[in-house]
């Protein structure tokens, strides 16, 4: 509960995702949610948040700092009663997990597949 107002788990999940979108990979100008590093966000009836996330690579330079930053940000969301963060590497992260907006921002992949472009 926050300020005597109970937040539904679904609404709290949206607030958690909003907080996750404020965390950026230091090597890329894209937040970790759009980057596809967050595999799952669950909020139960007690407002306990469970997160499954990954890194771009197991030897990622932020492996020691990014997960604690995620946990700290999520704990700071009003209404969250606790957080469990699970760092996984299966499935391994690939650029295919990025949102279209992230791909566009990074210029990694054409949004329009080459096969659909007509040169007539």
C-alpha positions in Angstrom: 0.0 0.0 0.0 1.1 3.5 -0.6 -0.5 6.5 1.2 -3.4 4.3 2.2 -4.3 3.6 -1.4 -3.9 0.1 -2.6 -2.4 -0.3 -6.1 -3.5 -3.3 -8.2 -0.7 -5.7 -9.2 -1.3 -4.9 -12.9 -0.9 -1.2 -12.3 2.1 -1.7 -10.1 3.7 -3.8 -12.8 3.3 -0.9 -15.2 5.0 1.4 -12.6 7.9 -1.0 -12.3 8.3 -1.2 -16.0 8.3 2.6 -16.1 11.1 2.6 -13.5 13.0 0.0 -15.6 12.8 2.3 -18.6 14.9 4.9 -16.6 17.9 2.5 -16.4 20.3 2.6 -19.3 23.1 0.3 -20.4 26.2 2.6 -20.0 27.5 1.5 -23.4 24.3 2.2 -25.3 21.8 5.1 -25.3 18.8 2.7 -24.9 17.1 1.7 -21.7 17.4 -1.9 -20.5 13.7 -2.6 -21.0 13.7 -1.6 -24.7 17.1 -3.3 -25.1 15.4 -6.6 -24.2 17.4 -7.3 -21.1 14.2 -7.7 -19.0 12.7 -11.1 -19.7 9.9 -11.1 -17.2 8.3 -8.8 -14.6 5.7 -10.4 -12.2 3.9 -8.7 -9.3 1.9 -10.9 -6.9 -1.0 -10.0 -4.7 1.3 -8.9 -1.9 3.0 -6.4 -4.3 6.2 -8.5 -4.3 8.1 -8.1 -7.7 10.0 -10.9 -9.4 12.2 -10.0 -12.3 14.1 -12.2 -14.7 16.8 -10.4 -16.6 19.9 -10.9 -18.5 23.0 -9.0 -19.7 24.2 -8.5 -23.3 27.0 -11.0 -22.4 28.0 -13.0 -19.4 31.3 -11.1 -19.2 29.5 -7.7 -19.5 31.4 -5.0 -17.7 28.3 -3.9 -15.8 27.5 -7.4 -14.5 28.4 -6.3 -10.9 26.5 -3.0 -11.0 23.5 -3.3 -13.3 21.5 -6.0 -11.4 21.8 -4.1 -8.0 20.8 -0.9 -9.8 17.7 -2.6 -11.1 16.8 -4.0 -7.7 17.3 -0.6 -6.0 15.1 1.3 -8.6 12.3 -1.3 -8.4 12.4 -1.2 -4.5 11.9 2.6 -4.8 8.6 2.2 -6.7 5.8 3.2 -4.3 3.8 0.1 -3.4 6.5 -2.5 -3.9 6.8 -4.8 -0.9 9.9 -6.6 -2.0 12.0 -7.6 -5.0 13.6 -10.8 -6.2 15.9 -10.4 -9.2 17.0 -13.5 -11.1 20.0 -13.0 -13.5 19.8 -15.6 -16.3 21.8 -16.3 -19.5 19.4 -18.7 -21.1 18.1 -17.8 -23.5 21.2 -15.8 -24.4 20.5 -12.1 -25.3 20.6 -11.2 -29.0 19.7 -8.0 -30.8 16.5 -9.7 -31.9 15.2 -9.1 -28.4 15.4 -5.4 -28.8 12.3 -3.4 -29.5 11.9 -1.8 -32.9 12.4 1.6 -31.3 15.7 0.5 -29.8 16.9 -0.9 -33.1 16.0 2.3 -34.8 17.7 4.4 -32.1 20.9 2.4 -32.4 20.8 2.1 -36.2 21.4 -1.6 -35.8 18.8 -3.0 -38.2 16.6 -1.7 -40.9 13.0 -1.6 -39.8 11.8 -2.4 -43.3 13.2 -5.8 -44.4 15.2 -5.5 -47.7 12.9 -8.0 -49.3 10.0 -5.5 -49.1 11.8 -2.6 -50.7 10.9 -2.1 -54.4 13.3 -0.3 -56.7 11.0 0.1 -59.7 
